[in-house]
Amino acid sequence: MIWLASLVALLPFLAAFAGMLFGPSLTRVLRGVPGGGPGALACVPVGISAVLAAIVAFVVWRDPGARTGTLTLVDTGSVPIRVGLQVDGLSAVVALMVCCVALAVQVYSVAYMRGDRRYSSYAAFISLFTSAMLLVVYAGDLLLLYVGWEVMGICSYFLIGHHWEERANSRAAVKAFLVTRLGDVGFLIGVIVLGVGAGTFQISEIVARAGDLPGTTVTAAALLLLAGVAGKSAQFPLHTWLPDAMAGPTPISALIHAATMVAAGVYVIARLYGVFVLTPGARTVLALIAVISMVGAACAALAQDDLKRVLAYSTISQLAVMAAGLAVGAKSAAVFHLLTHGAFKALLFLAAGCVIVAAGSNMLRAYGGLRRGMPITFWSMTVGLAALAGVPPFSGWFSKDSIIEAAQHSALDGGVFSSEASAGTRWAVYTPLTDASGPPKCPDSSMVCDGLVSRMNVHTLVADQVTLPGAAAWLVYLGLLVTVTLTAAYAMRTWLMTFFGEQRGSYEVRDPSRFMSWTVAALAVPAAILGFFGLGSSELRPHLGASLLSVLLVALGAGTAFLVWNRDPALDPARALGPARPAFAQGFFVDELYAIAIVRPLKALARYVVTFDRTGVDAAVIGTGRGARRLAEWFRVPQNGNPQTYLTGLLAGVVVIVAGVVILL
């Protein structure tokens, strides 16, 4: 099993290596192949990885339990480093989702990037991006996970700035790189604190030993890890890079938002959930970050005119929904939403790419009436937006309602993880996803094999260890309800402005090439039906109260957007926001605030340092050189080549010496 998982991650890496070395040569040799050599080299290995990942997931489903394998052991003294992989239910399903989305992006890119002179490097970096995310997913060691974590950051820099000739693209790439690096500093320190504290970097052992660590160590490590999660998953206050990253090619946006990069942060919390559940302080911080991010990003999405920026802010909001689920103890529901979000967000971005290609613009005001000429894109994007809004029975409704249900119970029970509770005063961190009769036991009694989505070591904890402050629990619950309403509103606004009303441009409206339209149509299938796969778990089944409230809020948000639009379809429904619209459209001016509080002072300091370097340091160095030259010129005066001058000087010296001797004696 471990060697099979190794192949899943290794094949895209080999494809990236070969593409970077031989991509241009293959382009010349395989001119007749669609996409050329780099296209085939990118799609085939990822396709094989997807098949192998499906086999791994099936085997884990049939035979539950965690499987670990050590590739090599690095003896570093007190804390050995085991470079190995861990395959369990969590890693199996996430890896399958990553491979499927990456395959869709690669196939779509064959047509979308046709004619791009740097397509070979583009395809190679997508393969490397995919391999890095798979390394994060399958890693059994925190340091190996960190390697994949950082490689993704490098890949995002190159892919966002693929068209670096345009200043906006290169600036967006640099911004994404720097902002995520800020969080990664904390993440690395957190990895070291956790590994040294536990005496190992192996994830399963860290989770098993977390309960024995000092509370301050666990809290410090969890908070430091949250800094990296906030950066990678674009959560407040490190969220500002993601909307600007829309400057990159649209398929890259699909990959970053659906399956890699931003998904990595949520995945790491789920992977180390046995650590986070021990620290109420870190979970409270996570809850506050989630509430600010989900509500703020949903408001911002409601006022955007750029289609890709609407989807970017929706990603920030939906990732915050997952973080909220993790904060209130709904780990399985959060991971389930990660999977459904990967399906419908990849669909939405690739469908947006079809719209952008047809209209030649990212702006919603340039669209209108596209449903008649683009039926495949219309119906596919309808499915994606319905799943995003949480319309039953699409996938997003199942996963989002599971989180809302858990948040409701947590709020009503004073912050207790009631959705994860077992009998008595002790609580199980994870719940089964197979049936309600209880999790099947693994050979090791300390393990619980709880279905396909969450299968990790579990701790039973006293009740006060799995609670949030009551105010934080209520804040999460109310924030989720507001987010559901706002999400339905901006999803309806996007749908109406894109596909209904009168066409606002003179372009020809038709579905793009088969590679693009068929890929979008294929992604509509999991976006529509993936939610039904959670019905086997009592935790993930819809509950009447939460579901009814959610549907009413969706109807409220979507209905309000429709009524405003229907008054005058030629106008933007966002006009109803009134004076609040500029603040929403600018993301509450967070970038401007950072510019005033951080960027401008740093620039002023940099200018001062440059001035001091030129007028102080450089002047001292140059002055020393000039002084030495002047001293040398002064000493050159007696060195004029006249023997009489030399003899006079010699005699004068002798006289001085003799006079000195006489005086001293």
N, C-alpha and C positions, 0 to 999 in steps of 0.2 A: 504493500500500500504506500509506504514512504517513497519507494523508488518511482511509483506512478505519479505521486504528487510532485516529486522532483522534476519529472518530465514536463508536467503541466507548466511549471514556472520556467524551466530551462529552454523549452522550444521557442517562446517569444524572444528570449535573450539571444539565442543563436540566430534567429531571424534578424534581430537588430544588428548584431555583429556582422552578419553577411551582407545586410543591406547597406551598412555604412562603408564596407570595403568594396563590394562588387556591384552596388546598385546602378551606377552609371553604365558599367559594362553590360549588365543584364538588360538594361533598357535598349541598348543597341542590338543585342543578340535576339531578344524576344520581342521584337516590335509588333508581331501579330497577336500577342496575348493581350486581352483586355487589361488595361492598367500597366502593361509592360511587365518587365521582369520584377521590379520592385513591388508591384501590386500583387503578383502571384506569390512572391516571397513573403509578403506581409500577411496575406489572407490564409494561406495553406497551413503554416505552423500554428496560428491562433485557432484555426478551425479544428486542428488535431487536438490542441490543448483543451478546447471546449468539450470534445468528445471524451477525452481522458478525465476531465473534471466531472463530467456527468457520471462516468463509471465510478469514480471515487465517491461521489455523493450517494450513488445507489448502494455501494458496498457498505458505507457507513450507516445508511438507512436500514439495510438488512441485518447488519451486525453492529449494533451500537457500541460505542466505546472509543476512548481516545487512544490514538496510536502515535508513538513518538519514535524518532530515529535520530541518532547522533552521527553526523557526517565526519566530524573531527573534534578532538578535545584539545583545547589550548590551555596548558597549565600556567596560570599567572600567579600562583601562590595561594592565598587564602580564598580567592573567588575564582574558581575555574570557569572557563568559557566553553560551553558546549554548542558548537555550530550544528544545529539540527532542525528538523521539521516536526510539527505536531498537526496531526490530522484528526479532526473530530467533526461533530455536526455543524458547529458554527463556521469553522474554516471551510468545510466542504461546500455548503450552500453559497457562501459569499464568493468563493473562488469560481463556482459555476456561473454566478451572476456576472462577475468580472470578465470571464472569458466570452460569454455570450454578447455582452455589450461591446467588448473590444472587437469581436468578429464583425458585428454590425457596423461599427465605425470604420473598420478597415475596408469592408465591401463598399460601403457608402462613399468613402473617400476616393475610391478608384474613379468614380464619375465626377465627384465634386471637385477634385484637385486635378482633373485632366488638363494637361498643358502646362502645369506648374513645373518650372525647371528645377525646383528643389524637392520634387515629390519623393525621390528615393530617400533623402535624409528625413523627410517628414514621416514617411511610413516606418522607417527604422526607429525613430524616436517614439512613435506610438507603440511599437513592439516592445521597446525598452521600458516605456511607461507601464505597459501591461505586466511585464515580467517583474518590475519593482513592486507593484501592488500585490501580485501573487506571492512575492517573497514576504511582504508584510502579513498577508493572510495566513500563510502556511508556517511562518517562522515559529520555532519552538523556543527561541532564545531572544531576549530583549535586544541584545546587540545586533543580532542578525536582522531583527525587525527594524532597528534603527538604520541599518544600511539601506534597506528598501525604502524607508521613509525619506531619506535624504536624496536617493536617486530620483524619486518622484519629483522632488523640488527642482532638481536640475532639469529634468525633462520638461516640466511645466514652463520653465524659463525659455527653453529653446522653442517649444511649440507655440506658446502665446506670442512670442516674437518672431514667428516664422516669416512673416512679411515685414522684416525689420527695416526696410527702406522707408516705411511710413513712421514718422516720429511717434505717433500715438501708440503704435504697436510695441516699439522698443521700450517706451516709457512704461507701458502696462506690464511688460515682461519683467523689467527691473523692479517695479513696485511689488509685483507678486513675489518675486524672489526675496526682496528685503523684508517685507512684512512677515512672510512665513518663516524667514530665518530668525526673526525676533522670538517667535514662539518656540522655534526649534532649540534655541539656547536653553530655555527652561525645560524643554522635553528631555534633552540630553542629561542635564543635571538630575532631573527626576529619575531617569533610568539608572544613573549611577547610584543615587541615594537608595533606591529600592533594591538594586542588585547587591550593593555592599551591605545594606541592612539585613537582607535575607540570606546573605552568604552564597548567593547563586543568581545567575541571570536567566535561568531556565524558567519559562513562564509558569508551567504547572507547579513547580516547586515554590515559586514566589507566592502563588495563590494559596498553596497549602500552608505556608509558613506565615502568611500575613497576619493571622490572628495572634501570633506570638511576638510580633514586633512592637516596639513602643508606639503609643498613639501619635506622638509628635512626629516620628519618622514616617508613619503611614500618611498622616495628613500632609506633611511637607512634600513627600513624593507625589501624592495625588494632585496637589495644587500645581506643582511644577509640570506634571504631565498634562494638566488641563491647559497650561499656557501653550504647549505644542498643539493640543487638540483645537484650541481656539484659532490658532494660525492656519492649520491645515484645513479644518472644516469651516473656515470663514465665519466664525462666531464673534460677536461683540467682545472686546473692542478691536479685534484684528480681522474684521470682515471686509474692510474697504478695498482689498485687492481684487475680490471676485467680480464685482460688476465691471471694473476696468479690464479684466481679463477677457471680456467679450470681444476685444480687439483681435484676438486670434481667430483662425479658421473655425467655422461652426462645428465641424465634426470633433475638433479638439474640445470645444465647450461641452459637447455631449459626453465625451470620455471623462473629462475632469469632474463634471457635475453628477454623473450617474454611477460610475464604477471605480474611479480612482481618486487620488488626492483628497477631495473633500469627504469622501466616504471613509477614508482611512482613520480620521480622528474618532468618529463614532465607533468604528470597529475596534479600535484600541481600548476604548472604555469598556466595551462589551467583553473584550478578551481578558481584561484585568478587572472585571467587575467584582471579583472576590476581594480586591484591594479597596476599591472605591466604596463598597458597601460598609466598610469598617470605619469610615470617617464621615460623620454627619456634616462636618464643616465643609469638606470638599464637595459633598453632594448639594449642600445649600448654595455654594458658589455656582455650581453647575446649573442649578435650578434658576438662579437669578440671571445668569448669562443666557439661558435658554429663553426665558420670558422676554427679555429685552430684544433678543435677536429675532424671535418668531413674530412678535407684534410689530416691531420696528421695520423689519424687512417686508412684511406683508403690506404695511402702509406705503412703503417706498415703491413696491411693485405696482400698487394701484395707480400711481401717478406717472409711471414711465411711458415714454413714447417709443423707445427702442424696444423691439420685440425681444431681442436677446437679453437686454437688461431686465425686462419683466421676468424672464425665466431665471436669470441670475439671482435676483432678489427672492424669487420663490424657492430657490435651492437653499439659500441662507435660512429662510423661514422653516422649510421642511426638515432640514438638519437640526434646527433648534427643537422641533417637535420630537425628533428622536432623542435628543439630549434630555428633553423634559421627561420622556418616558423612562430613561435611565435614572434620572434624578428621583422619580417616585417609585422605583423598583420594578417597573415593567420592562425588564430586559428583553424578554422574548418578543414582546410587542414592538419594542424599538428596533430590534434586528429584523423583524418581519417588515416593518415600515422601510427599513433600509433596502430590503430586497424589492418591494413593490415600487419604491421611489426610483430605484435604478432602472426598472422597466419603463415606467411612464415618463421619466425625465429624459432618458435617451431618446424615446419616441418624440417628445416635444421638441428637443433641440434639432433632431434630424428633420422633422417636419418643418420646423422654422427655417432650416436651410433650404428646403424645397421652395418655401414661400419667398425667401430672399432672392434665390436664383431667378424665380419667375418675375418678381417685381423690381429687382435691381435695387432694393432698398431695405434697410432694417426697420424703418419707421412705420408705425401703425397707421399714421395719417396718410401713408402712400398706398394703403391696401383698400379692401372693400370689394364685396361681390366675388371673391375668388372661388367660392364653392362650386360655381357652375363649370369653370374650366379646369379645376383641380379636384376631382371627386375623391381620388385615393388619398391625397393629402388632407382634404377636408374631413373625411370620415375618420382617418387615423388620428388627426389632431383633436377631433372631437372626443375620441376615446381617451387620449392623453389628458386633455383638460378636465374631463369628467373624473378621471382617476385622481388628478391633482386636487380638485375641489372636494373630493370625498362623496361623489354621487353614487348611491347604491345602484347596481351591485358591482361596480368597478373596483379594482384592487385597492386603491387608496382608501376607500371607505372602510374596508375590513381592518386594515392595519392602523389607521388613524383612530378609529373608534375604540380599538383595544387600548390604545394609550389614554384616550379620554376616560374610558371606564376605570382604568387603574388610577388616574389622577383624581377622579371623583371619589373613589374609595379612600385614597390616601388623605384627601382633604376632610372628608366626613369623619375619618377615624383619627384625626389629629396628627396626620403625617406618617402614620404607620403604613408599611408596605403591605396593605391588606390583601392586595391581589396576589401576593406571593406567599401568603401565610399558610403555615401548616397548623395542626392542632396544638393546643396548649400555649405555653408562654415562650416557646422557641419557634423560630421562623426559618423557613428554607429560602435561600437566596434565589434559587432557580426552580421553575416549575416545569412539569413534563409537557411535551408538545405532541405526545402520541395519543394518550387517552386520559381519562379522569381517574383511572384506577390507581395511579401512582407510578413513579418512574421505575423502570427495570434496573435492577442492581447490576453493576459491573463486577468482575471478579474481585477487584479491590473494593472493600466495603466503604472506603472513603470516597468512592466515586459514585456519581449518579448519572446514568445515561438517559438524559431527558429529551429524547427525540432528536430531530434533525437540526433545529435551529440553535438550541443552546445545550451543549453537552460538554460540561467542564467540571472540574473539581468544585465541590460546594462545601460551604461551612454552614453549620447551624449556629445562629447567633441569638443572643438574648434580645428581647423586644426593643429595648431602648437603643440598640445599635442599628436598627433598621428603621429609624424614624427621621423625618424632616421636621423642622419647626412648623407648627401648624399654619402660620402665616405664609411660609414659603410654599407649602402644599396647596393652599387656597390660591395663591398667586399663580402657580403653575396651571391649576385647573381653569381659572378664569382666563388666563392668557391663551390657553388652548381654545376655549370657546370663542374668544375674539378673533383668533387666527383663523378658525374655520369659517367664520363669516366673511372676513376680509379676503381669504383665499378664493371663496366662491365668487366674490365680487370682481376681483381682478381677472379670474379665469373667464367669467362671462364677458367682461369688457374686451378681453383679448380675442375671444371667439367672435363676438359681434363685429368688432372693428376690422377683423381680418377677412371674414367670409361673407358678411352680409352688408346690405346697403349698396350704394353705387360705387363702381370702380373709380378710384381717384387718380389713376394714371393711364397712359396710352400704351402700356406694354401688352404683349400677348400673354394671355393666361392659359397655361396648360401644365399638366404634371411633367416633372423632369424625366430624365432617363430611367430605364428599368432598374439599374443598380440602386438608384436613390429611392424611387417610389416603392419598389418591392421590399426594400429593407425597412422602410417606414411602416408598410403594411404588416410585415412580419412582427415588428415590435408591438403592434397594436394588440396582438393576441395575448402575450403575457400581461400587458397593461390592463386588459379586460378581465382575465380569468385567474390571475395569480392569487387573488384574495381567497378564492375557494380552497386553496391548499392549506389554509390555516384552520379549516372547520374541524379537523381532527383533534384540536386542542380546545379544552374548555376555556382556557385563558384568552384564546384568539377568536372565539366565536362572538358574533354580535350580541349585545345585550339590549333588551327592549328600551329601557330608560335612556341610556346613553345614545343609542342609535336614533331614537325618535328625536331627542334634543338636537343631535348633530344634523339630521335631515332638515329640521325646521330652520336651523341657523344657515345651512347651505341655501335653502329656499329664500331666506331673508336676504342674504348677500347677493345671490344671483338675481333674484327678483328686483331688488333695488337697482342694480346695474342695468337690467333690461328696461325698467321703467324710465330711467334717466335717458338711456340711449334712444328709446322709442319716441321720445318727444321730438327729437331731431336727429335722425341717423347720420346726418352729415357732420355732426359735432361730436367731440370726444366726451364720453360720460364722466371722465375725470374732472370736467369743469365744475361738477357739483361739489368738489372738495373746497372750492372757494379760495380764501386766502391761505389755507393750509397746503394747497397744492405745491407751491414752490419749495416749501420745507420737505414735503414728501418726495418730490422729484429729485431733490439734491441729497437724499438720504439723511435728512435732518442736519445737514451741513457738518457731518462728522469729519469729512476730509478737510473742510475749511478750518474746523477747530484744530485738527492736528497740524495744519499748516501754520496757524497762529501760535499754538502752544509748543510745537516741536520743530517743524521744518524751518520756519523763519529764524528762530533763535539759533538753531544749529548752523544755518547758512551764515548768519551774522558772526557766530563763533568761528566758522571756517574762514570767513573773510578776514577776521582779526588775526587768526593764526597765519594765514597767507601773508598778510601785511607785516606781522611781526617777523615772519621767516625772511621776508625780503629786506625789511629795514633793520632788523636786529641781527638774526643769525647770519644771513648772507652778508650784511654789511660788516659784521665782525670778521668773517672769513676773508672777504675781499680786502678789508682794511689791513688785516694781518699780512696778506700778500703784498699789498702796496707798501706797507711799512718796511717789509723785508727788502723790496726793490729799492726804496729810497736809501736805506742803510747801505745796501750794496753799492749804489751810485756814489754815496759819500766816501766809502772806502776805496772807490776806484780813482778818486782825485789824485792821491799820491802815486798811484800806479800808472804813471804816464810814459814809462820807457826811457826816462832820462837818467843815465848813471850818476850824474852829479847830485841829483835829488836823492837817489838811493844812498849815496855815500854820506851826504849831509844828514840824512835821517839816521844812518848807522852811528856816525860820530855823536850826534845828539843823544842817542840812546846810551852810548858808552859814558858820556859825560853825566847823564842822569844817574846811571848805576854807580859810578865812582862817587858822585856827590852824596848819594844815599848811603854808601858804605862809610864814607868819612863822617857824615853826620851821626850815623848810628853808633859808630865806634868812638 
